[in-house]
């Protein structure tokens, strides 16, 4: 038997997150999201924001057909808050969506498809991975989701979000430990 006491209070506050919109010649958007809630973990955490920032700089310097929408949120609650504010725009404009997580190690290449399984994001990711690493690990959305994609692909949003990773979250020994440090990531992995 357990007795649980939740000592909490509800009050007005804020949840900050970062966003960058790079306009293209169309309102159709490529949505790229990553999370910023465990800054001490190099592969699980820092690799995604690092990759998103690098991609944003590259996309910013290029001519764009699609618009690009980059978001840096705290995992789970950040995605939920972001969706509560931007769901209508996201569902209207997003043509492909990518979750950047665990992109810093070079032990594996992993792919988690969107709920749809054959969206533009799925096709682009599979095409790129076929050329980068024919032996990539493909996971199943229904069984293996567990990061931002579970929120952005939830009913009512149903965004075509995929995750392309090195080692998938939860599959490498340092995951969610203090051992997920800079020794886990590499230039080749990034």
GIFENWO-V281401 format. One record per backbone hydrogen bond with DSSP energy under -0.5 kcal/mol. CO is the residue of the C=O (numbers start at 1). NH is the residue of the N-H. If there is no record, write none. Layout:
CO:NH / CO:NH
This chain:
5:7 / 6:8 / 9:11 / 18:72 / 20:22 / 20:70 / 21:23 / 22:68 / 26:24 / 28:67 / 29:31 / 29:95 / 29:96 / 30:32 / 30:69 / 31:98 / 32:71 / 33:100 / 34:73 / 38:41 / 40:42 / 41:45 / 41:46 / 42:47 / 43:102 / 45:48 / 45:49 / 46:50 / 47:51 / 48:52 / 49:53 / 50:54 / 51:55 / 52:56 / 53:57 / 54:58 / 55:59 / 56:60 / 57:61 / 59:62 / 64:25 / 65:26 / 67:30 / 68:22 / 68:70 / 69:32 / 70:20 / 71:34 / 71:73 / 72:18 / 73:36 / 74:78 / 74:79 / 75:77 / 76:80 / 77:81 / 78:82 / 79:83 / 80:84 / 81:85 / 82:86 / 83:87 / 86:90 / 87:91 / 88:92 / 89:93 / 90:94 / 93:29 / 96:31 / 97:162 / 98:33 / 98:100 / 99:101 / 99:164 / 100:35 / 102:166 / 104:186 / 104:190 / 109:137 / 110:165 / 111:113 / 111:139 / 112:163 / 119:123 / 120:124 / 121:125 / 122:126 / 123:127 / 124:128 / 125:129 / 126:130 / 127:131 / 128:132 / 129:133 / 133:136 / 136:138 / 137:111 / 137:139 / 139:113 / 140:144 / 141:145 / 147:150 / 148:151 / 148:152 / 149:153 / 151:154 / 152:159 / 154:157 / 154:158 / 159:161 / 160:97 / 162:99 / 163:112 / 163:165 / 164:101 / 165:110 / 168:171 / 172:175 / 174:177 / 177:180 / 179:181 / 180:42 / 181:184 / 181:185 / 186:190
